Amino acid sequence: EKRDAVLQKIRQSLSPGGHLFLKQWFLNVDRSSPKLAAIFALSMRLGNSASFVCTLQEAEEMLRNTGFQIEGSSTIGDSVSTLLIARKGERR
């Protein structure tokens, strides 16, 4: 998928131990909240059927599958945005 290819390019561009900071509106597991993220997901889908707004857990899984280690996450700013911090890990 395109997302995996982009994450792989980002990982390759980082120095060993380098960090990726991802600020995003993540949907909750029920995919209907928080309200701003759900509205954003709907508007994205209407404009592009291939668009995808993921949950925090899905983002963490994508990053792990690409060779990142999750260092943490924190709600920031508007209380809907989340900052996800990942570090380039060693590939097995």
Helices and strands as residue ranges (DSSP letters): H 2-13, E 19-25, H 35-47, H 56-65, E 68-76, E 81-88
